[in-house]
Amino acid sequence: MTIAPQNHAALTSPAALGTGDLELDIDRYDPEYRGWLREAVRKVQADGNRSADTHLLPVPLPAEWGIDLYLKDESTHPTGSLKHRLARSLFLYALCNGWVRPGKPVIEASSGSTAVSEAYFAKLIGVPFIAVMAKTTARSKIDLIEFHGGTCHLVDNPCEVYEVSARLAAETGGHYMDQFTYAERATDWRGNSNIADSIFRQLAQEPHPEPAWIVAAAGTGGTSATLARYVHYTQRATGICVADPENSAFFEGWLHHDPAAATQVGSRIEGIGRQRVEPSFIAGAVDRMMRVPDAASIATIRVLERLLGRKCGASTGTNVWAAFKLVSEMRARGERGSVVTLLCDPGERYLDKYYSDAWLDGQGIDIAPYEERVERFLLTGELA
């Protein structure tokens, strides 16, 4: 259904235009559009209401350590990743701002989980969705976006995705969602069942209900911003640590207070790490950052599979490596407490990548030393 925007004008007289001493009454209220908008918002909110909250899974560590580690399992969302929360928030934000219109496409610069989730919500409310991505994007990712009703616009240069997305929105009359700008403001970080609120509610009956640390890697930066702001707003002592992969600008930008920091090579850990510091990354709210080698991230998910009996994406490995390091430091200081991090998406999406020895060889990544370090940590509590 396409609804033409209304622009009714009731003027006191034709001469009123262009004068400063007569009243103007401009009425753009469109009952048909407002009915569509109410139904679209209801559908998006109903999705959140239908979906039970994601689980907080304990990672088995020796009881004598006195430290509990939890994984917030975001892979159980309808589209299988942490980005489902982000996409829902972005759609509600854009709808309530009047940016998404019936019959007009929503456009996003993404080749990964955000595009999958946004395609899902676009289909839910009945608008087209276009994901702008590099031509090198894996066919499996394109298939998943198309499964949820989206289409993919391929570009030669990955650095052009932002510009091309904005241009397509202008040409089609659609809306460029721009996750990298709006992620931090679309989520209500004060509460309203956001991920931080959920974590603390689920920890309420645990031995250490206020964790020493929450670890979250950064893609847009929106999740770490939500976690940090919520912790500060609710006056908790919990530290927020951002784990950053190789070839990402976030760590350097945070370290040197440089929002213009950039890298020449993109991250190999899908979903996290950016070549520029994105607007949604709120550096001042973050307590600590760790640069995690890609080999450590991948080694960690290989060990986690043996520990948990399930595969996880490599961004989860980045998170868990940093969490293991924090646990190791707490052990060395004789501290007890808890640490929470995120299981971002399932590893089945990466069977031909992070779980492929051939891919690792092609990338020159040797995970064996890091696997040994993780295995030794699980026995001794020391991540040397």
Buried (B, 14 or more C-beta within 10 A) or exposed (E): EEBEEEEEEEEEEEEBEEEEEEEEEEEEEBEEBEEBBEEBBEBBEEBBEEBEBBBBEEBEBEEEBBBBBBBBBBBBBBBBBBBBBBBBBBBBBBBEEEBBBBBBBBBBBBBBBBBBBBBBBBBBBBBBBBBBBBEEBBEEBBEBBBEBBBEBBBBEEBEBBBEBBBBBBEEEEBBBBBBBBBBBBBBBBEEEEBBBBBBBEBBEEBEBEBBBBBBBBBBBBBBBBBBBBBBEEBEBEBBBBBBBBBBBBBBBBBEEEEBEBEBEEBBBBBBBBBBBBBBBBBBEBBEBBBBBBBBBBBBBBBBBBEBBEBBBBBBBBBBBBBBBBBBBBBBEEEEEBBBBBBBBBBBEBBEEBBBEEEBBEEBEBEBEEBBEBBBEBBEEBBBE
